[in-house]
Amino acid sequence: MFGHLDSNKKRILKDIKELDYQDVNGELVGSDRLKRMDLVSHLRVTNKNLKSLISQKARANWLKYGDSCTRLYHSTLRWRRLRNEVKGFEVGGQWSEEPEVLRKEAHKLFEDKFVATKDFGVSLGAVEFKSLCLEDNLSLIVDFTEEEIKEKVCQCDGSKSLGPKGYNFNFIKKSWNVMRNDFVAVVAHFQETASILKGCNASFIALVPKVRDTTRLDQYRPISLVGALYKIISNVLSGRIKNVLTSVID
């Protein structure tokens, strides 16, 4: 699709260099200037395609060979951990790295974020909403089947980061014949009791920088790293809701 990117890039750079040489000698005409602009545009596209190709090759090698236990791998992992570490941030306009001060500031920020502090005065009491018919309602509460659970497991991305136990969805997919009874039992327990075991519902909160150089805590975006069972149950439920959603939403 991309062609020979390296040779194309060398040819474009050579043509640009020749036009620049003509420009220095005062021999460049208007058509040549337009040609040079077109070459620069092609160079940008070529560089973009080259970067994309390198990324695809690296991804393919990772999927084929995986991470090797080499010095380069561990040094890269250590550097990434140091780069992502939150050593401190501004508190009251002053930079602080004291754990107790940072802990209190983080607690205050998330407490303010997740507590309702304003009544907007919106009332939906007089609004008539569409409701599901009896058949659609029963389709939501029928017992989950093994095929339905397996379909949602197969739809999950298997190349995501490993969980706390060191496994991701690829392990579940390849071991489905061994683990299927356990997963079906867990989903059936959830459907019967309407609750998830505390260990399955636990998640880790990670802070993702929203800007390049972060100095304040509000410049981080929190994300929840949920477990596999939680994802499977939520995907099964969303699949059920998807089938009846058009009955109540235009």
C-alpha positions as CSV (number, residue, x, y, z in Angstrom):
1,M,0.0,0.0,0.0
2,F,2.8,2.4,1.0
3,G,5.3,1.4,-1.7
4,H,9.0,1.6,-1.1
5,L,9.0,4.4,1.5
6,D,12.7,4.6,2.1
7,S,13.6,4.9,-1.6
8,N,10.7,7.4,-2.1
9,K,11.9,9.5,0.8
10,K,15.5,9.6,-0.6
11,R,14.2,10.6,-4.1
12,I,12.0,13.4,-2.6
13,L,14.9,14.7,-0.5
14,K,17.2,14.6,-3.6
15,D,14.7,16.6,-5.7
16,I,14.2,19.2,-2.9
17,K,18.0,19.6,-2.6
18,E,18.3,20.2,-6.3
19,L,15.6,22.8,-6.2
20,D,17.2,24.5,-3.2
21,Y,20.5,24.6,-5.1
22,Q,18.7,26.3,-8.0
23,D,17.2,28.8,-5.6
24,V,20.6,29.7,-4.2
25,N,21.8,30.4,-7.7
26,G,18.7,32.4,-8.6
27,E,17.6,29.9,-11.2
28,L,14.3,28.9,-9.5
29,V,11.1,29.9,-11.4
30,G,7.5,30.0,-10.3
31,S,6.6,26.5,-11.5
32,D,9.7,25.1,-9.7
33,R,8.5,26.8,-6.4
34,L,5.2,25.1,-6.8
35,K,6.9,21.8,-7.5
36,R,9.0,22.2,-4.3
37,M,5.9,22.9,-2.2
38,D,4.3,19.7,-3.7
39,L,7.5,17.7,-2.8
40,V,7.5,19.0,0.8
41,S,3.8,17.9,1.1
42,H,4.7,14.5,-0.3
43,L,7.6,14.3,2.2
44,R,5.2,14.9,5.1
45,V,2.9,12.1,3.9
46,T,5.8,9.8,3.4
47,N,7.2,10.4,6.9
48,K,3.7,9.8,8.3
49,N,3.4,6.5,6.4
50,L,6.9,5.5,7.4
51,K,6.1,6.1,11.1
52,S,2.9,4.2,10.8
53,L,4.6,1.3,9.1
54,I,7.3,1.1,11.8
55,S,4.5,1.1,14.5
56,Q,2.7,-1.7,12.7
57,K,5.9,-3.8,12.4
58,A,6.6,-3.3,16.1
59,R,3.1,-4.3,17.0
60,A,3.3,-7.4,14.8
61,N,6.6,-8.4,16.3
62,W,5.2,-8.0,19.8
63,L,2.2,-10.1,19.0
64,K,4.4,-12.8,17.4
65,Y,7.3,-12.9,19.8
66,G,6.0,-11.2,23.0
67,D,8.2,-9.3,25.4
68,S,11.7,-10.8,25.9
69,C,13.4,-10.8,29.2
70,T,16.3,-8.6,28.0
71,R,18.2,-5.7,29.4
72,L,16.6,-3.4,26.9
73,Y,13.1,-4.5,28.0
74,H,13.8,-4.0,31.7
75,S,15.5,-0.6,31.2
76,T,12.6,0.6,29.0
77,L,10.1,-0.6,31.7
78,R,12.1,1.1,34.4
79,W,12.3,4.3,32.5
80,R,8.6,4.3,31.7
81,R,7.8,3.7,35.4
82,L,10.0,6.6,36.4
83,R,8.5,8.9,33.8
84,N,4.9,8.1,34.9
85,E,5.6,8.4,38.6
86,V,3.8,11.3,40.3
87,K,6.5,12.8,42.5
88,G,4.5,15.9,43.5
89,F,2.3,18.8,42.4
90,E,1.3,22.3,43.3
91,V,-0.8,22.7,46.5
92,G,-2.0,26.2,47.1
93,G,0.4,27.6,44.5
94,Q,3.5,25.9,46.2
95,W,5.2,22.8,44.9
96,S,5.0,19.9,47.4
97,E,6.3,16.4,47.5
98,E,5.2,15.5,51.1
99,P,3.0,12.3,50.9
100,E,0.6,13.5,53.7
101,V,0.0,16.9,52.0
102,L,-0.5,15.2,48.6
103,R,-2.8,12.6,50.0
104,K,-5.1,15.3,51.6
105,E,-5.1,17.3,48.4
106,A,-6.1,14.2,46.3
107,H,-8.8,13.3,48.8
108,K,-10.2,16.9,48.7
109,L,-10.2,17.0,44.9
110,F,-12.0,13.7,44.4
111,E,-14.4,14.5,47.2
112,D,-15.4,17.8,45.5
113,K,-15.6,16.0,42.1
114,F,-18.0,13.2,43.2
115,V,-20.3,15.1,45.6
116,A,-23.3,17.0,44.3
117,T,-23.0,20.6,45.4
118,K,-25.7,22.3,43.4
119,D,-29.4,21.7,42.8
120,F,-30.2,22.6,39.2
121,G,-33.9,22.5,39.9
122,V,-34.8,20.1,37.1
123,S,-37.9,18.0,37.6
124,L,-39.0,15.2,35.3
125,G,-42.2,14.4,37.1
126,A,-44.5,15.6,34.3
127,V,-42.5,13.9,31.5
128,E,-44.0,10.7,30.0
129,F,-41.3,8.1,29.2
130,K,-41.8,5.1,26.9
131,S,-41.9,1.8,28.7
132,L,-41.0,-1.7,27.5
133,C,-43.6,-4.3,26.6
134,L,-43.9,-7.5,28.6
135,E,-42.0,-9.5,26.0
136,D,-39.0,-7.1,26.0
137,N,-39.1,-6.9,29.8
138,L,-38.9,-10.7,30.0
139,S,-36.0,-10.9,27.5
140,L,-33.9,-8.8,29.9
141,I,-34.3,-11.1,32.9
142,V,-34.1,-14.5,31.2
143,D,-31.2,-16.7,32.3
144,F,-27.8,-15.9,30.6
145,T,-26.7,-18.7,28.3
146,E,-23.2,-20.0,27.9
147,E,-23.2,-19.0,24.2
148,E,-24.1,-15.5,25.2
149,I,-21.3,-15.2,27.7
150,K,-18.8,-16.8,25.3
151,E,-19.7,-14.2,22.6
152,K,-19.0,-11.3,24.9
153,V,-15.6,-12.9,26.0
154,C,-14.6,-13.3,22.4
155,Q,-15.5,-9.6,21.7
156,C,-13.1,-8.4,24.4
157,D,-9.7,-7.2,23.2
158,G,-7.1,-9.9,24.2
159,S,-4.0,-7.7,23.8
160,K,-4.6,-5.3,26.6
161,S,-2.3,-4.9,29.6
162,L,-2.1,-7.9,32.0
163,G,-4.2,-7.9,35.1
164,P,-2.9,-8.1,38.7
165,K,-2.7,-11.9,38.3
166,G,-0.6,-11.6,35.1
167,Y,-3.3,-12.7,32.7
168,N,-5.4,-10.9,30.1
169,F,-8.4,-12.0,27.9
170,N,-6.2,-14.0,25.6
171,F,-5.7,-16.5,28.5
172,I,-9.5,-16.7,29.0
173,K,-10.2,-17.2,25.3
174,K,-7.7,-20.0,24.9
175,S,-8.7,-21.7,28.1
176,W,-12.4,-21.3,27.7
177,N,-13.2,-25.0,27.5
178,V,-11.5,-25.4,31.0
179,M,-12.9,-22.2,32.6
180,R,-16.4,-21.9,31.0
181,N,-18.3,-23.6,33.9
182,D,-16.7,-21.2,36.4
183,F,-17.6,-18.1,34.4
184,V,-21.2,-19.3,33.8
185,A,-21.5,-20.0,37.5
186,V,-20.2,-16.5,38.4
187,V,-22.6,-14.8,35.9
188,A,-25.5,-16.9,37.2
189,H,-24.7,-16.0,40.8
190,F,-24.7,-12.3,39.8
191,Q,-28.1,-12.7,38.1
192,E,-29.6,-14.5,41.1
193,T,-28.2,-12.2,43.8
194,A,-27.8,-8.9,41.9
195,S,-24.4,-8.4,43.5
196,I,-20.8,-9.0,42.6
197,L,-18.2,-10.4,44.9
198,K,-16.1,-7.6,46.4
199,G,-12.9,-9.0,45.0
200,C,-14.3,-9.1,41.4
201,N,-15.7,-5.6,41.7
202,A,-12.4,-4.0,42.9
203,S,-10.6,-1.8,40.5
204,F,-7.4,0.3,40.4
205,I,-7.4,4.0,39.7
206,A,-4.6,5.2,37.5
207,L,-3.9,8.9,36.7
208,V,-3.3,9.7,33.1
209,P,-1.7,13.1,32.3
210,K,-3.8,15.4,30.2
211,V,-1.0,17.8,29.4
212,R,2.7,17.2,28.7
213,D,4.2,18.9,31.8
214,T,1.9,18.4,34.7
215,T,2.1,20.6,37.8
216,R,-1.4,20.3,39.3
217,L,-3.4,17.3,40.3
218,D,-6.4,18.5,38.2
219,Q,-4.2,18.0,35.1
220,Y,-4.5,14.3,35.5
221,R,-7.5,12.2,34.3
222,P,-8.4,9.3,36.5
223,I,-9.3,6.0,34.9
224,S,-10.5,2.7,36.5
225,L,-8.7,-0.5,35.7
226,V,-11.5,-3.0,36.2
227,G,-11.1,-6.8,36.3
228,A,-12.1,-9.4,33.7
229,L,-15.2,-10.7,35.4
230,Y,-16.6,-7.1,35.8
231,K,-16.0,-6.5,32.1
232,I,-17.7,-9.7,31.1
233,I,-20.8,-9.1,33.3
234,S,-21.1,-5.5,32.1
235,N,-20.8,-6.5,28.4
236,V,-23.4,-9.2,28.8
237,L,-25.8,-6.7,30.4
238,S,-25.1,-4.1,27.7
239,G,-25.8,-6.7,25.0
240,R,-29.2,-7.4,26.6
241,I,-30.0,-3.6,26.8
242,K,-28.9,-3.1,23.2
243,N,-31.6,-5.4,22.0
244,V,-34.5,-3.3,23.5
245,L,-32.9,0.1,23.5
246,T,-34.7,1.2,20.3
247,S,-38.1,0.5,21.9
248,V,-37.7,3.3,24.4
249,I,-35.2,5.7,22.7
250,D,-35.9,7.2,19.3
